[in-house]
Amino acid sequence: MKKNTGRKFSTLAAVGLSLSLLATGCGGNNNNNAAATNAPAASEPAAATNAPEATTAAAANTPLEKALNGEYKGTKVTMFGPFVDADQVKFEKSIKEFEDKTGIEIQYEGSKEFEATINVRVDGGNAPDIADFPQPGLLASIAKTGKVIDLNTILDPAKLESNYNKSWLDMATMDGASGKIMAGIWNRSNVKSTVWYPKKQFDEAGYTVPQTWDELMALTEQIAKDGDPAWAIGIESGAATGWAATDWIENIMLRTTTPENYDKWVKGELPFTSPEVKNAVEIMSKIWMNKDYVYGGTKSIVTTAFGDAPKPMFDNPPKAWFNLMGNFITSFFPETAKVDEDYDWFYLPPIDEQYGKPVLVAGDIYAMFNDRPEVRAVMEFFTTGESIKSWVQSGGVIAPMNDASLDWYQSESDRRMAQLVQDATTLRFDGSDLMPGKVGAGSFWKGMTDYVSGTATLDQALEQIQKGWNN
């Protein structure tokens, strides 16, 4: 892992970070259910300390500070996760300075089959020191076995509470073998309530960004009358085909029912066969099942890879105009396309005004399986904004930590996105990622695929998805 990241993460910077985080007067961590993702309260800045010498001494005792002082030089920490290709390069770049400074080698192994492999490795006694879970529901199922280390015993709760909005900590609190544990820490997040569009051509066409759902549907119809399908949609993703459809349902659920109902749905207390969920799919269907609204028609949705779906937006002139997807999708855009100039995003508008402006997010949660001093140091590092700074600067991700500066974002697009999360009236995590794997990464994906492909009616698909909870 020899890629250069620019600015050095010095010992002085680490001490300063420790000072700012330790100076808060927060108490212990709340043990709320992992699926209870209440809207985050505004985070208070770290208070100034009147005892810098004492605080510095305390900070110097943390595993991170010891690592930065070279105490764990020559050690290795293994890590397993889903980052491959461009994402793996960005991840390795983000840890390069830490490795150089501490002498700790983070041996990262990426796999497209992470979800299927991690259970086998844990069950076989071959768990990595750290694993990156893009689906908290999968981590929750493993946490119940008692094989995940409780980070409440490793990390300072006051630091975590000062550097994360409460909702992130709530989602990291899961059932262990004998009670609630802090099963992981959040390092990378993305926003999933964004509609991407070709900005330059959009402006030249005289179109206006819609502020309400009615305006969105009216614009969709207008674009169709102008001769183009408005939407570029694809849900093909190999063994994970169908996941992109779940993002649509989750966004619509947040806009058509209460946050409490969303939480019940995620926990299995509100069934997929309920009127609330069926209504969300029917609203989505008004776009997806209209051949004039979707590039390639409805039948193309299942066969088009999610990463290929936006490509028609970059033809000249565009052959499609909108793509609802998390901000990571920019990695699939043409390298020559410039953010804020050639493309931009707008917030997926509200449907029912009483539910405000909800924002759907997702992210990566890092869990610890082996307890050694150097592993503790790496985990503590991953709770800091510095651990993801270079990735933030490269674009495509939003840092969940409070100490990540808005100045790090290199585009107005990313800064607006970070601000969107801060201003959200309701913040909720990707529902399918919170559900048990057999539902969120199983029957939900397959049921939506069967419905869109026409092999199941809506009622049949919803019943099929619901059966996943029985397994």
URNORJO-V194097 format. One record per helix or strand of 3 or more residues. SS is the DSSP state (h for helix, s for strand). FROM is the first residue (numbers start at 1). LEN is the number of residues. If there is no record, write none. Layout:
# URNORJO-V194097
ss:from:len
SS:FROM:LEN
SS:FROM:LEN
This chain:
# URNORJO-V194097
ss:from:len
h:11:12
h:52:8
h:63:6
s:76:6
h:85:18
s:105:6
h:114:10
s:130:4
h:136:8
h:151:3
h:157:7
h:166:7
s:173:4
s:179:4
s:185:7
s:194:4
h:199:6
h:213:13
h:238:3
h:243:14
h:259:9
h:275:14
h:300:4
h:309:6
s:322:3
h:327:6
s:343:5
h:353:3
s:358:11
h:373:10
h:385:10
h:406:3
h:412:12
s:426:4
h:431:4
h:437:17
h:458:13
